[in-house]
Amino acid sequence: MSPHSSTRDLGTAEALRQLTEARARRRPGSPVRDLLPADDIDAAYAVQAAWVQAGTAAGARVVGRKIGLTNPAVRAQLGVDQPDFGVLLDTMQSADGALIDVARTLQPRIEAEIAFVLARDLPAATVTEAEVVAATAYVVAALEIVDSRIADWDIDIVDTVADNASSGLFVLGAQRREPDGLDLADCTMTMWRGQQVVSRGTGAACLGNPLSAVAWLAGTAHRYGRPLRAGEIVLSGALGPMVPVVPGDGFRAEISGLGEVSATFTQAPQYPTSQGDAE
């Protein structure tokens, strides 16, 4: 084993330990980017894969993927410049309209998306939008509650990839639509906190078209040896800016052609979000 490989493996193990501890302690920790080779996204995905493997070994089940950082507004909010992906576990899903225990999260933010549920595998290295449509059973409006185990969301692309693309929880709407005939790039999204509009956007904000985002994911997942499979849920990316969640908040999003999806959070004390507070 080369010294570089040994250093990378040690860094991967320490990053995994640090992120796992943040979840277990319910307190965000330091960024992990300095534990891994600079800008080494492959190393970050190795941390992510190890976390998923530990989760499934403990009884969780992989149910899909999420695409992150597809929206320029969200990339600007987080200071990163490219999309990424994470893995959805069954333990992350909440029912439409359900009361979500805010203590399941650390630093939650919410965004509205279009979710795809696949009827067929998408295992190729290159996938077209037409092939995404043909492989999709249906699409639904969705909410993703993004989260970070890094204090104060002080992240770069390596941090968020290692932290399972800053995933938290997700909610799928009840209205199912076949994608054939829908103009997903042209759909509009409005999200409310209570009666106040807090986010707006369109499908075009998601890599130009949510179909393009799923095609990107299919090829990228294939490259990492984890191709998309029939039955998987794919959260295709934010249609508008993400919004911070405060305990007691209630959110409702409407996506034209796909209907509504909603979630309400319990009242609970917020956990510390800075390293100093966590001591």
C-alpha positions in Angstrom: 0.0 0.0 0.0 1.4 3.4 -0.9 1.8 6.1 1.7 -0.9 8.2 -0.1 -3.3 5.3 0.1 -2.6 4.7 3.7 -3.1 8.4 4.6 -6.3 8.5 2.6 -7.6 5.3 4.3 -6.8 6.8 7.8 -8.5 10.0 6.8 -11.6 8.2 5.5 -11.9 6.2 8.8 -11.5 9.4 10.9 -14.1 11.3 8.8 -16.5 8.4 9.2 -15.9 8.3 13.0 -16.4 12.0 13.3 -19.7 12.1 11.3 -21.0 9.0 13.1 -20.2 10.6 16.5 -22.0 13.8 15.5 -25.2 11.8 14.7 -24.9 9.7 17.8 -24.3 12.7 20.1 -26.9 14.8 18.3 -24.4 17.6 18.0 -22.7 18.9 14.8 -18.9 18.7 14.7 -16.0 20.1 12.7 -15.6 19.9 8.9 -14.0 16.7 7.6 -12.4 18.2 4.5 -9.0 18.5 6.2 -9.0 14.8 7.0 -9.2 13.8 3.3 -6.9 14.7 0.4 -7.8 18.1 -1.0 -10.8 18.1 -3.3 -10.8 14.3 -3.3 -14.5 13.6 -4.0 -13.9 9.9 -4.5 -12.6 9.7 -0.9 -15.7 11.6 0.3 -17.9 9.1 -1.5 -16.0 6.3 0.2 -16.9 7.8 3.6 -20.5 8.0 2.5 -20.6 4.4 1.3 -19.1 3.2 4.6 -21.8 5.1 6.5 -24.5 3.5 4.4 -23.0 0.1 4.8 -23.0 0.6 8.6 -26.7 1.7 8.4 -27.8 -1.4 6.4 -25.8 -3.7 8.7 -27.8 -2.2 11.6 -31.1 -3.0 9.8 -31.9 0.1 7.6 -32.8 -0.5 4.0 -31.7 1.5 0.9 -34.8 2.9 -0.8 -33.2 5.4 -3.3 -30.9 8.3 -3.9 -31.0 12.0 -3.6 -29.3 14.5 -5.9 -28.0 17.6 -4.2 -26.7 21.0 -5.4 -28.6 21.0 -8.7 -30.1 24.5 -8.1 -27.8 27.5 -8.6 -29.5 29.3 -5.6 -28.7 26.4 -3.3 -25.1 26.1 -4.6 -24.7 29.8 -3.9 -26.2 29.4 -0.4 -23.6 26.7 0.4 -20.7 28.0 -1.6 -20.2 24.8 -3.8 -20.0 24.5 -7.5 -21.2 21.1 -8.6 -24.0 18.6 -7.9 -23.6 15.5 -5.8 -25.6 12.5 -4.6 -26.5 10.7 -1.4 -28.4 7.5 -0.4 -31.9 7.4 0.9 -32.7 4.9 3.7 -36.1 3.8 4.8 -35.5 5.3 8.2 -35.4 8.8 6.5 -38.9 8.8 5.1 -41.9 10.5 6.7 -45.5 10.4 5.6 -47.1 13.3 3.8 -48.6 15.6 6.3 -47.1 13.8 9.2 -45.8 15.5 12.4 -42.0 15.2 12.2 -40.0 15.1 15.4 -37.5 18.0 15.0 -35.1 16.1 17.3 -34.5 13.7 14.4 -32.4 16.5 12.8 -29.6 18.8 13.9 -29.6 21.8 11.6 -32.6 21.3 9.3 -33.4 23.2 6.2 -36.2 22.3 3.8 -36.6 22.4 0.0 -39.3 21.3 -2.5 -38.4 18.8 -5.2 -39.8 16.4 -7.8 -39.3 12.7 -6.8 -39.0 9.9 -9.4 -39.9 6.3 -8.6 -38.3 3.9 -11.0 -40.0 1.0 -12.7 -36.8 -0.2 -14.4 -33.1 -0.2 -13.8 -31.0 2.7 -15.2 -27.6 0.9 -15.2 -25.8 2.5 -18.2 -22.9 4.9 -18.0 -24.7 7.3 -20.3 -28.5 7.9 -20.0 -30.8 10.1 -22.0 -33.8 12.1 -20.7 -36.0 9.8 -22.9 -34.6 6.8 -21.1 -35.3 8.4 -17.7 -38.9 8.9 -18.8 -39.2 5.3 -20.0 -37.7 3.9 -16.8 -39.9 6.0 -14.4 -43.1 4.5 -13.0 -44.3 7.9 -11.7 -43.3 11.3 -10.3 -44.6 13.1 -7.2 -44.1 16.4 -5.4 -41.6 15.9 -2.5 -40.0 17.7 0.4 -36.4 17.1 1.4 -35.3 18.1 4.9 -31.6 18.6 4.3 -29.3 18.5 7.4 -25.7 18.8 8.2 -23.5 17.1 10.8 -21.0 19.9 10.2 -21.4 22.8 12.7 -22.9 26.0 11.2 -23.2 24.4 7.7 -19.5 25.2 7.2 -19.1 22.8 4.3 -17.5 22.4 0.9 -18.2 19.7 -1.6 -16.0 17.1 0.2 -17.8 17.7 3.5 -21.3 17.4 2.0 -20.5 14.3 0.0 -19.0 12.6 2.9 -22.0 13.5 5.0 -24.3 11.7 2.6 -25.0 14.8 0.6 -26.3 16.6 3.7 -29.3 14.4 3.7 -31.8 14.3 6.6 -35.4 13.2 5.9 -37.9 13.3 3.0 -41.6 13.3 2.4 -43.4 12.2 -0.8 -46.7 13.6 -1.9 -49.8 11.5 -2.5 -50.5 12.5 -6.1 -48.7 10.2 -8.6 -48.2 11.2 -12.2 -46.6 9.4 -15.1 -43.8 11.6 -16.5 -44.7 11.1 -20.2 -46.3 14.2 -21.4 -45.3 16.4 -18.5 -43.0 19.4 -19.0 -41.0 19.1 -15.9 -38.7 21.9 -16.8 -41.7 24.3 -17.0 -43.4 23.3 -13.8 -43.6 25.9 -11.1 -43.1 25.4 -7.3 -44.3 27.5 -4.4 -43.6 26.7 -0.8 -45.3 28.2 2.2 -44.3 28.3 5.9 -47.7 28.7 7.4 -49.3 31.4 5.2 -46.1 33.0 4.1 -44.4 32.2 0.8 -40.8 31.3 1.6 -39.5 29.7 -1.7 -40.4 29.8 -5.3 -38.8 28.1 -8.4 -39.3 26.1 -11.5 -38.1 22.7 -12.8 -35.6 24.6 -15.0 -33.7 25.5 -11.9 -32.8 21.8 -11.4 -29.9 21.4 -13.8 -32.2 22.8 -16.6 -34.7 19.9 -16.2 -35.2 17.3 -13.4 -34.9 14.7 -16.2 -31.4 15.9 -16.8 -30.6 15.7 -13.1 -31.7 12.0 -13.0 -29.8 11.3 -16.1 -26.7 12.8 -14.5 -27.2 10.7 -11.4 -27.6 7.5 -13.4 -24.3 8.0 -15.1 -22.5 9.1 -11.9 -24.0 6.3 -9.8 -22.8 3.8 -12.5 -19.3 5.2 -12.3 -19.3 4.6 -8.5 -20.5 1.1 -9.0 -24.0 1.8 -7.5 -26.3 2.0 -10.5 -29.9 3.0 -10.2 -32.4 0.1 -9.7 -36.1 -0.5 -10.3 -38.1 0.5 -7.3 -35.7 3.2 -6.1 -36.9 6.7 -5.2 -34.8 9.5 -6.7 -35.1 13.0 -5.2 -34.1 15.1 -8.2 -33.0 18.3 -6.6 -34.3 21.6 -5.3 -36.6 23.7 -7.4 -36.0 26.8 -5.3 -33.9 28.1 -2.4 -33.8 26.0 0.8 -35.4 27.4 3.9 -34.3 27.0 7.6 -36.6 25.0 9.8 -37.5 26.2 13.3 -39.3 23.8 15.8 -43.1 24.2 15.3 -42.9 25.2 11.7 -45.4 23.9 9.2 -44.6 23.8 5.5 -46.7 23.1 2.3 -45.3 23.0 -1.2 -47.3 23.0 -4.5 -45.8 21.9 -7.8 -47.9 22.5 -10.9 -49.2 19.3 -12.3 -48.0 17.3 -9.3 -50.1 18.7 -6.5 -49.1 19.4 -2.9 -46.9 17.9 -0.1 -46.6 19.0 3.5 -44.8 18.5 6.7 -45.0 20.0 10.2 -42.3 19.9 12.9 -42.7 19.4 16.6 -41.9 22.0 19.1 -38.6 21.1 20.7 -35.4 22.8 22.0 -32.9 23.4 19.2 -29.5 21.6 19.5 -26.4 23.8 19.6 -25.1 24.5 16.1 -21.6 25.7 16.8 -18.6 23.8 18.0 -18.3 26.1 21.0 -21.9 25.5 22.1 -21.3 21.7 21.7 -18.5 21.6 24.3 
